[in-house]
Amino acid sequence: CALAKSLNIRLVAEGIEDEVTLQAIREYGIDLCQGFYIDKPMPLEAITILNERYE
């Protein structure tokens, strides 16, 4: 994580499937995550609507 931060690179963690893993990712300082714990796969249209809702 420190190398990525020093190079201004955002880190993405994949495969987050439970709260324990999500907490570990947060402790490491990883910027973004994805996985079934966050949400199930969805079509592009649904992602666009979700993104607009939270901007």
C-alpha positions as CSV (number, residue, x, y, z in Angstrom):
1,C,0.0,0.0,0.0
2,A,2.8,2.4,0.8
3,L,4.4,2.1,-2.6
4,A,1.1,2.7,-4.4
5,K,0.4,5.8,-2.2
6,S,3.8,7.2,-2.8
7,L,3.2,6.9,-6.6
8,N,-0.3,8.4,-6.3
9,I,-1.9,5.1,-7.4
10,R,-5.3,4.1,-6.1
11,L,-5.6,0.5,-4.9
12,V,-8.6,-1.7,-5.6
13,A,-9.4,-4.9,-3.6
14,E,-11.5,-7.5,-5.3
15,G,-13.5,-10.4,-3.9
16,I,-14.8,-8.7,-0.7
17,E,-17.4,-11.3,0.6
18,D,-17.8,-10.5,4.3
19,E,-17.5,-7.8,7.0
20,V,-14.2,-9.2,8.3
21,T,-12.5,-8.8,4.9
22,L,-13.9,-5.3,4.4
23,Q,-12.6,-4.2,7.8
24,A,-9.1,-5.6,6.9
25,I,-9.1,-3.7,3.6
26,R,-10.0,-0.5,5.4
27,E,-7.2,-1.0,7.9
28,Y,-4.7,-1.4,5.1
29,G,-5.9,1.9,3.6
30,I,-7.0,0.5,0.3
31,D,-9.0,3.1,-1.7
32,L,-11.7,1.0,-3.5
33,C,-13.2,-2.4,-3.2
34,Q,-15.7,-4.7,-4.9
35,G,-17.3,-8.0,-4.2
36,F,-20.6,-9.7,-3.3
37,Y,-20.5,-8.2,0.2
38,I,-20.8,-4.7,-1.4
39,D,-23.3,-5.7,-4.1
40,K,-24.0,-8.4,-6.7
41,P,-23.1,-7.9,-10.3
42,M,-25.5,-5.6,-12.2
43,P,-26.0,-4.3,-15.7
44,L,-24.4,-1.0,-16.7
45,E,-27.7,0.9,-16.6
46,A,-28.2,0.0,-12.9
47,I,-24.7,1.1,-12.1
48,T,-25.2,4.4,-13.8
49,I,-28.4,5.0,-11.8
50,L,-26.7,4.0,-8.6
51,N,-23.8,6.3,-9.3
52,E,-26.0,9.3,-10.1
53,R,-27.9,8.7,-6.8
54,Y,-24.8,9.0,-4.7
55,E,-23.0,11.8,-6.4
